[in-house]
Amino acid sequence: MKFLMTFAVVFPAIAGIVSGFIKKDQIRNRFVMITLAIQLGLIIYLVSHPIAEAVILTFTDHLSIAFGIDTISTLFLVLITVIWFLVAIYSVEYMKHEDNRARFSMFYLFTFAALMGLSMSKNLITMYLFYEMMTLLSVPLVIHSQSKEALKAGVKYLGYSVFGAGLGLLGIFFIQQFGTTLFFNAGGVLDSVKIVGNE
């Protein structure tokens, strides 16, 4: 199951790379649809056989990449996958009048992969990492038309996102200092002994 959760993130990312090299729009569109259909099947299987927590990669005793599936994860995994599939169908016609359609498909799948990792995050490090990835990988979608307005919107989007991520990082430092773990636990993780005198 650990492999399948990792695959649910890696698969659309690899498909995104491949889609960027497909020249013909019709073939690329079919490829994206097939990728998302396979992903939807994988997600349905994963949420039908949920695993509470699985450490994917360990850096130190306190830093690790961990995935898991619970009720909230299930909601977002299914919702995002269905929406991404429906939007991909809509984009076939919508993107006919746009340039750089291969680049759009590539970053569309990249962003989707980051959202899969974000939805399955089981600790603050994993959530922060995939949030940052989602932010950076979605910027090319915001500035896709490369018009003056799009570029201006992209700068604002990146600025707001980085500022928010910075506040999130401060929160992680706080939890590390006054909490018992960086993993998401029911009831919270603040240590009452550590926070005495620091209210």
C-alpha angles and dihedrals in degrees: 000000000000088000092050093051090050090046090053087064100036098044098064090042092056090043088053091056091049093048090055090064097047107103102190114076095213094053092044093049091051090047092053091047092050091047092053092044090053090046091051090053090049092049092049089053093047095050089047089056102034122186118202099217140352126176107222101180132007123207101168137341089279102031121069144136109240132175131192141158125230135147095291092045090051092052095051097039093054095039095049094044094050092046092047090051094049093045090050088056091049093046093060090075097028095054095050089092095046131087126229093036093161090055090050092053092047096053091038089062093039091056090046090053091051090051090052090056092044092051093052096044113133100181139035095254093056092044093049093047095051093041089057091046091050090050096050096040093051095053092084088056091053094050095035097124089048090216120147090256093049093050091048090050090048092054091050092046092050092045094051092045095049091047090051091046090051091055089048090053090052087053091054090052089051093051090047090053100043104020136081097228143356091232120102108257129177111255095024135276105248113127110227091206094054095048096051107120093012100080 
